[in-house]
Amino acid sequence: PPAAELYHANGSDPVQTAGYSWTYAGEDSTMRGVEADHIHALGCKDILEPVYVTGEYGKLLFEEEPDSIEIRCWPDAAWGDCSAVSESVNCYDDAFDYKKGGYIYEITANWDENEDYFGSVSYYVYIVCQ
């Protein structure tokens, strides 16, 4: 699946690829699929390094532009509580609004079916907005 990067006022940082369902054309043009499960975003405290940002929003850049994006987040006070309820995040095109403080974001990107690939990918990023 395509990698993604977060562009923000302080620079850019990769976002962590989590689970995905991805179908792609092999060298012989037959479609092949792969499924990868992932742990809940709130179970990734030891994996996700904080990205410190300023400003009001960030922009996502994907290796291949998705057809749709959905973003939700949890406050970092919820680390380890996989039953915590997420909040929806305003997202427009590839940009999204930050929540002030520390939040774990889950970005779900979807690619519609075409002759080369299609699927859904989840990405995680821990953002501390100052």
Z-matrix of the N, CA and C atoms (Angstrom, degrees):
N
C 1 1.453
C 2 1.531 1 111.63
N 3 1.304 2 117.12 1 157.25
C 4 1.462 3 120.25 2 -178.70
C 5 1.530 4 112.85 3 -64.45
N 6 1.308 5 115.65 4 142.16
C 7 1.469 6 121.19 5 173.48
C 8 1.527 7 108.05 6 -79.50
N 9 1.335 8 115.71 7 162.11
C 10 1.464 9 120.56 8 179.28
C 11 1.518 10 109.32 9 -137.00
N 12 1.318 11 114.73 10 155.34
C 13 1.454 12 121.03 11 -179.84
C 14 1.527 13 108.84 12 -137.43
N 15 1.326 14 115.72 13 145.18
C 16 1.458 15 122.40 14 177.44
C 17 1.519 16 108.82 15 -99.40
N 18 1.334 17 116.72 16 121.99
C 19 1.458 18 122.17 17 174.57
C 20 1.519 19 107.61 18 -101.73
N 21 1.336 20 116.11 19 131.48
C 22 1.459 21 121.40 20 -177.56
C 23 1.523 22 108.83 21 -143.36
N 24 1.322 23 116.13 22 175.61
C 25 1.474 24 121.41 23 -175.46
C 26 1.524 25 112.32 24 -58.59
N 27 1.341 26 118.29 25 -25.50
C 28 1.467 27 121.96 26 -176.55
C 29 1.527 28 112.95 27 -96.43
N 30 1.337 29 118.52 28 0.30
C 31 1.461 30 120.72 29 -178.61
C 32 1.516 31 111.24 30 138.53
N 33 1.332 32 116.27 31 -138.10
C 34 1.462 33 120.82 32 178.45
C 35 1.520 34 109.34 33 -147.27
N 36 1.322 35 115.04 34 153.15
C 37 1.461 36 122.75 35 179.05
C 38 1.522 37 108.92 36 -145.20
N 39 1.341 38 117.53 37 142.60
C 40 1.464 39 118.93 38 175.36
C 41 1.523 40 109.93 39 -69.46
N 42 1.323 41 116.21 40 151.91
C 43 1.452 42 120.89 41 171.79
C 44 1.527 43 107.40 42 -103.05
N 45 1.315 44 116.45 43 150.14
C 46 1.466 45 122.74 44 -174.82
C 47 1.527 46 110.09 45 -79.16
N 48 1.325 47 117.13 46 122.33
C 49 1.461 48 119.86 47 173.18
C 50 1.521 49 108.32 48 -70.73
N 51 1.322 50 115.89 49 130.96
C 52 1.467 51 121.35 50 179.01
C 53 1.529 52 107.36 51 -107.37
N 54 1.307 53 117.98 52 -125.61
C 55 1.463 54 120.81 53 -178.54
C 56 1.514 55 111.66 54 -81.43
N 57 1.331 56 115.03 55 159.29
C 58 1.451 57 119.22 56 178.88
C 59 1.519 58 111.46 57 -159.30
N 60 1.309 59 114.32 58 158.56
C 61 1.455 60 124.53 59 170.38
C 62 1.520 61 104.42 60 -127.96
N 63 1.329 62 117.11 61 110.83
C 64 1.454 63 120.67 62 -170.44
C 65 1.522 64 110.32 63 -132.55
N 66 1.323 65 116.15 64 131.21
C 67 1.458 66 122.75 65 177.04
C 68 1.523 67 107.22 66 -121.76
N 69 1.334 68 116.09 67 135.23
C 70 1.462 69 120.46 68 -175.43
C 71 1.520 70 109.73 69 -147.23
N 72 1.329 71 116.20 70 159.68
C 73 1.456 72 122.31 71 178.76
C 74 1.527 73 109.21 72 -83.34
N 75 1.320 74 116.58 73 127.43
C 76 1.457 75 121.58 74 176.46
C 77 1.521 76 110.89 75 -78.58
N 78 1.325 77 116.09 76 177.99
C 79 1.463 78 120.77 77 -179.38
C 80 1.525 79 112.29 78 -59.59
N 81 1.341 80 116.63 79 -29.27
C 82 1.471 81 120.39 80 178.97
C 83 1.530 82 111.76 81 -91.00
N 84 1.336 83 117.38 82 12.19
C 85 1.469 84 125.39 83 177.84
C 86 1.524 85 114.49 84 72.58
N 87 1.331 86 118.46 85 4.08
C 88 1.462 87 119.02 86 174.05
C 89 1.527 88 108.61 87 -82.78
N 90 1.307 89 114.99 88 145.41
C 91 1.457 90 119.77 89 -179.00
C 92 1.531 91 109.73 90 -78.91
N 93 1.322 92 115.80 91 137.35
C 94 1.462 93 122.88 92 179.31
C 95 1.521 94 107.77 93 -127.57
N 96 1.298 95 116.44 94 149.34
C 97 1.461 96 119.61 95 -178.19
C 98 1.510 97 112.03 96 -130.19
N 99 1.329 98 114.92 97 153.13
C 100 1.454 99 121.17 98 177.18
C 101 1.530 100 108.04 99 -141.90
N 102 1.314 101 115.88 100 139.14
C 103 1.465 102 122.87 101 176.72
C 104 1.521 103 107.43 102 -119.92
N 105 1.320 104 116.43 103 132.68
C 106 1.468 105 120.99 104 177.38
C 107 1.518 106 108.30 105 -130.42
N 108 1.309 107 115.93 106 121.17
C 109 1.454 108 121.60 107 178.52
C 110 1.523 109 108.94 108 -82.69
N 111 1.320 110 117.46 109 166.66
C 112 1.463 111 120.83 110 -179.19
C 113 1.518 112 109.60 111 -149.56
N 114 1.311 113 114.83 112 160.21
C 115 1.451 114 118.76 113 175.27
C 116 1.530 115 108.55 114 -81.48
N 117 1.311 116 115.12 115 161.66
C 118 1.460 117 121.05 116 179.10
C 119 1.527 118 109.25 117 -61.17
N 120 1.318 119 116.33 118 147.17
C 121 1.469 120 121.13 119 -179.61
C 122 1.525 121 111.91 120 -55.45
N 123 1.328 122 117.53 121 -36.03
C 124 1.464 123 120.31 122 -177.88
C 125 1.533 124 112.73 123 -76.23
N 126 1.316 125 116.97 124 -4.19
C 127 1.453 126 121.76 125 174.88
C 128 1.518 127 113.03 126 -97.77
N 129 1.329 128 117.54 127 9.01
C 130 1.465 129 122.83 128 -173.83
C 131 1.527 130 114.02 129 -106.25
N 132 1.311 131 118.41 130 23.24
C 133 1.466 132 120.76 131 -175.77
C 134 1.529 133 111.95 132 -56.60
N 135 1.323 134 117.57 133 -38.07
C 136 1.470 135 120.99 134 -178.53
C 137 1.530 136 112.98 135 -78.31
N 138 1.318 137 117.10 136 -11.17
C 139 1.461 138 121.50 137 -176.17
C 140 1.526 139 112.25 138 -101.94
N 141 1.321 140 116.60 139 -39.17
C 142 1.468 141 121.00 140 -173.56
C 143 1.516 142 111.94 141 -89.33
N 144 1.313 143 116.16 142 115.20
C 145 1.460 144 122.01 143 174.27
C 146 1.524 145 108.07 144 -81.98
N 147 1.323 146 118.34 145 141.23
C 148 1.467 147 118.51 146 179.29
C 149 1.528 148 112.58 147 -67.75
N 150 1.318 149 114.61 148 142.41
C 151 1.459 150 122.27 149 173.14
C 152 1.525 151 105.35 150 -108.33
N 153 1.325 152 116.81 151 116.12
C 154 1.460 153 121.98 152 -178.25
C 155 1.518 154 109.15 153 -89.94
N 156 1.330 155 115.96 154 125.55
C 157 1.454 156 121.07 155 -176.46
C 158 1.525 157 110.67 156 -131.92
N 159 1.305 158 115.01 157 162.18
C 160 1.459 159 122.88 158 169.51
C 161 1.521 160 106.41 159 -127.25
N 162 1.296 161 117.48 160 168.26
C 163 1.459 162 120.81 161 179.86
C 164 1.506 163 111.08 162 97.85
N 165 1.316 164 114.59 163 -169.84
C 166 1.457 165 120.60 164 -173.93
C 167 1.526 166 114.25 165 -109.84
N 168 1.343 167 116.82 166 -17.70
C 169 1.461 168 117.99 167 -176.79
C 170 1.523 169 111.05 168 -153.24
N 171 1.323 170 114.52 169 162.45
C 172 1.458 171 122.69 170 174.91
C 173 1.515 172 109.38 171 -124.58
N 174 1.317 173 115.97 172 166.09
C 175 1.458 174 121.57 173 179.83
C 176 1.524 175 108.82 174 -127.57
N 177 1.320 176 116.24 175 137.78
C 178 1.461 177 122.12 176 179.16
C 179 1.520 178 109.51 177 -99.48
N 180 1.308 179 115.57 178 138.49
C 181 1.456 180 121.34 179 174.66
C 182 1.522 181 107.14 180 -122.92
N 183 1.324 182 116.65 181 124.84
C 184 1.461 183 123.14 182 -178.53
C 185 1.521 184 109.89 183 -109.76
N 186 1.334 185 116.10 184 150.20
C 187 1.472 186 119.63 185 174.70
C 188 1.522 187 110.70 186 -58.97
N 189 1.318 188 116.33 187 -37.02
C 190 1.463 189 123.33 188 174.01
C 191 1.519 190 106.37 189 -128.62
N 192 1.308 191 117.68 190 128.22
C 193 1.463 192 122.59 191 -176.59
C 194 1.538 193 110.58 192 -65.58
N 195 1.334 194 118.12 193 123.95
C 196 1.469 195 120.03 194 178.78
C 197 1.526 196 111.71 195 -75.67
N 198 1.333 197 115.33 196 163.47
C 199 1.463 198 120.55 197 177.43
C 200 1.525 199 111.53 198 -85.19
N 201 1.324 200 117.24 199 -25.35
C 202 1.468 201 120.17 200 177.18
C 203 1.526 202 109.66 201 -153.05
N 204 1.330 203 114.42 202 154.13
C 205 1.469 204 121.89 203 179.72
C 206 1.526 205 108.33 204 -137.64
N 207 1.317 206 115.76 205 138.49
C 208 1.464 207 122.30 206 172.61
C 209 1.522 208 106.86 207 -129.24
N 210 1.329 209 117.30 208 136.55
C 211 1.465 210 120.60 209 -178.98
C 212 1.522 211 109.59 210 -129.64
N 213 1.327 212 115.15 211 136.63
C 214 1.463 213 121.57 212 173.10
C 215 1.515 214 107.75 213 -136.08
N 216 1.335 215 116.29 214 164.70
C 217 1.457 216 118.84 215 -177.15
C 218 1.525 217 111.51 216 -150.37
N 219 1.330 218 113.91 217 164.23
C 220 1.460 219 123.22 218 176.27
C 221 1.520 220 108.14 219 -133.35
N 222 1.338 221 118.47 220 145.08
C 223 1.469 222 119.84 221 175.48
C 224 1.528 223 109.41 222 -68.09
N 225 1.328 224 117.00 223 148.76
C 226 1.471 225 119.15 224 -178.08
C 227 1.523 226 112.71 225 -67.07
N 228 1.320 227 118.52 226 -11.25
C 229 1.469 228 121.10 227 173.35
C 230 1.537 229 110.72 228 -66.86
N 231 1.336 230 117.38 229 -15.35
C 232 1.461 231 122.19 230 -178.66
C 233 1.529 232 113.34 231 -93.36
N 234 1.354 233 119.05 232 5.81
C 235 1.473 234 120.28 233 179.05
C 236 1.525 235 109.14 234 -47.14
N 237 1.306 236 116.46 235 133.42
C 238 1.460 237 122.32 236 176.05
C 239 1.519 238 114.49 237 84.51
N 240 1.312 239 119.65 238 -12.98
C 241 1.464 240 123.39 239 -179.31
C 242 1.525 241 109.27 240 -99.26
N 243 1.318 242 116.21 241 82.80
C 244 1.463 243 120.61 242 -174.77
C 245 1.528 244 113.03 243 -69.28
N 246 1.340 245 118.05 244 -4.94
C 247 1.463 246 120.75 245 175.63
C 248 1.534 247 111.52 246 -94.38
N 249 1.338 248 117.55 247 -1.55
C 250 1.469 249 121.11 248 179.40
C 251 1.531 250 109.79 249 -62.22
N 252 1.313 251 115.56 250 144.58
C 253 1.464 252 121.53 251 -179.01
C 254 1.530 253 109.32 252 -84.85
N 255 1.319 254 115.52 253 133.62
C 256 1.464 255 120.66 254 179.98
C 257 1.527 256 110.79 255 -84.40
N 258 1.332 257 114.77 256 162.60
C 259 1.460 258 122.35 257 174.55
C 260 1.519 259 107.90 258 -110.96
N 261 1.317 260 116.28 259 144.70
C 262 1.457 261 121.15 260 174.92
C 263 1.529 262 108.78 261 -76.52
N 264 1.317 263 116.70 262 146.83
C 265 1.466 264 122.66 263 -178.85
C 266 1.522 265 108.92 264 -116.95
N 267 1.339 266 116.41 265 134.43
C 268 1.464 267 120.68 266 176.39
C 269 1.519 268 109.08 267 -63.16
N 270 1.319 269 115.45 268 126.56
C 271 1.464 270 121.64 269 -179.06
C 272 1.520 271 108.18 270 -134.89
N 273 1.318 272 116.91 271 131.37
C 274 1.447 273 122.10 272 178.90
C 275 1.518 274 107.17 273 -137.90
N 276 1.331 275 114.85 274 123.53
C 277 1.462 276 121.46 275 -169.86
C 278 1.525 277 107.88 276 53.80
N 279 1.329 278 118.50 277 -122.64
C 280 1.459 279 121.20 278 179.49
C 281 1.522 280 112.04 279 -104.81
N 282 1.334 281 117.69 280 10.93
C 283 1.464 282 121.54 281 -179.62
C 284 1.528 283 109.35 282 -104.68
N 285 1.332 284 116.01 283 152.34
C 286 1.461 285 120.18 284 177.87
C 287 1.516 286 109.85 285 -147.05
N 288 1.337 287 114.93 286 152.43
C 289 1.454 288 121.92 287 -179.27
C 290 1.521 289 111.01 288 -80.02
N 291 1.329 290 116.46 289 138.00
C 292 1.460 291 121.55 290 174.26
C 293 1.523 292 109.66 291 -80.53
N 294 1.303 293 116.00 292 152.08
C 295 1.459 294 123.22 293 166.77
C 296 1.524 295 105.13 294 -99.02
N 297 1.314 296 118.00 295 139.00
C 298 1.472 297 121.63 296 179.14
C 299 1.519 298 110.36 297 -66.98
N 300 1.319 299 116.62 298 138.18
C 301 1.455 300 122.40 299 -178.60
C 302 1.518 301 110.66 300 99.01
N 303 1.332 302 116.17 301 -160.11
C 304 1.454 303 121.60 302 -179.07
C 305 1.516 304 112.05 303 -98.25
N 306 1.330 305 117.11 304 124.84
C 307 1.459 306 122.81 305 -179.77
C 308 1.520 307 110.41 306 -138.62
N 309 1.326 308 114.68 307 144.20
C 310 1.455 309 122.16 308 174.13
C 311 1.526 310 106.35 309 -97.73
N 312 1.322 311 116.73 310 122.51
C 313 1.466 312 122.20 311 -176.83
C 314 1.525 313 109.81 312 -106.43
N 315 1.328 314 115.07 313 137.65
C 316 1.459 315 121.24 314 170.25
C 317 1.519 316 107.52 315 -114.25
N 318 1.309 317 115.88 316 121.45
C 319 1.458 318 122.89 317 -179.91
C 320 1.523 319 106.66 318 -107.50
N 321 1.320 320 117.07 319 122.76
C 322 1.454 321 121.10 320 176.46
C 323 1.522 322 107.86 321 -111.83
N 324 1.316 323 115.76 322 116.25
C 325 1.465 324 121.97 323 -179.02
C 326 1.526 325 109.02 324 -111.22
N 327 1.325 326 115.36 325 140.46
C 328 1.464 327 121.44 326 -179.31
C 329 1.519 328 110.47 327 -124.90
N 330 1.322 329 115.38 328 137.60
C 331 1.457 330 122.91 329 175.86
C 332 1.520 331 107.70 330 -116.22
N 333 1.324 332 116.77 331 124.92
C 334 1.460 333 121.27 332 178.72
C 335 1.521 334 109.87 333 -69.65
N 336 1.323 335 114.86 334 158.57
C 337 1.463 336 120.48 335 -177.29
C 338 1.523 337 111.31 336 -65.55
N 339 1.323 338 115.51 337 133.93
C 340 1.463 339 122.73 338 170.75
C 341 1.526 340 107.00 339 -142.45
N 342 1.321 341 118.18 340 -174.01
C 343 1.471 342 119.63 341 -174.91
C 344 1.531 343 114.05 342 -74.39
N 345 1.337 344 118.10 343 -14.03
C 346 1.465 345 120.45 344 -176.28
C 347 1.526 346 114.54 345 -106.48
N 348 1.332 347 117.88 346 -32.39
C 349 1.475 348 120.60 347 -175.98
C 350 1.524 349 110.21 348 -170.60
N 351 1.341 350 115.09 349 163.01
C 352 1.460 351 122.96 350 169.62
C 353 1.520 352 107.61 351 -169.16
N 354 1.327 353 115.80 352 161.54
C 355 1.450 354 119.18 353 177.01
C 356 1.511 355 113.43 354 154.59
N 357 1.325 356 113.63 355 -168.77
C 358 1.453 357 122.79 356 -178.27
C 359 1.524 358 108.33 357 -135.26
N 360 1.346 359 116.09 358 137.35
C 361 1.462 360 121.15 359 -178.44
C 362 1.524 361 108.80 360 -134.79
N 363 1.331 362 116.27 361 137.52
C 364 1.464 363 121.92 362 172.71
C 365 1.521 364 108.82 363 -104.45
N 366 1.317 365 115.42 364 140.16
C 367 1.466 366 123.08 365 177.68
C 368 1.523 367 107.77 366 -127.72
N 369 1.335 368 116.58 367 148.66
C 370 1.457 369 122.18 368 176.49
C 371 1.521 370 110.04 369 -120.63
N 372 1.328 371 115.64 370 145.26
C 373 1.457 372 121.03 371 171.27
C 374 1.519 373 107.84 372 -151.92
N 375 1.330 374 115.80 373 137.64
C 376 1.469 375 122.58 374 178.26
C 377 1.514 376 107.08 375 -102.90
N 378 1.339 377 116.39 376 112.41
C 379 1.459 378 121.98 377 -175.37
C 380 1.533 379 109.91 378 -113.00
N 381 1.325 380 115.60 379 131.83
C 382 1.456 381 121.56 380 172.81
C 383 1.522 382 105.96 381 -112.29
N 384 1.325 383 116.20 382 109.00
C 385 1.467 384 121.86 383 -178.69
C 386 1.525 385 108.84 384 -97.59
N 387 1.316 386 115.38 385 119.47
C 388 1.455 387 120.81 386 -176.56
C 389 1.506 388 112.21 387 -98.17
